[in-house]
Amino acid sequence: MAKLAKYLINDLKGDWSKPSIKFFRSNSSYGYIIWLTIMDNYYRYGSLPIEALVGQTERYASRRTILDFVNKGVDAGFIEKKNSNDDRRKFFIHPTKITVQEYNEWSTEFIKNIT
């Protein structure tokens, strides 16, 4: 357990050279939770309805804050937002290639350091 705690402390203090991870972590805890929620849904389903993201994270930030954050992520190139084919009012989000790549690098290092 101490190894896990030490790794997490060092990870949060450490290398912020990965731009997507820096973006998600630099926005309070809600950014980190949004990042992990997007990645979890990406690996399980491929994309995430934006309303589902709001529903899963609104206890950590307001709806407006979440939507603004998503739009900043889109502008920065870390999140893609696409209209639903069935209903043009609905949007789905998923991580961009750089976000997936950096998440994979981060998670590989994470797993290596806690086992």
Beta strands, then each sheet from edge to edge (+ up, - down):
strand 1: 48-49
strand 2: 79-83
strand 3: 91-95
sheet 1: 1+ 3- 2+
end
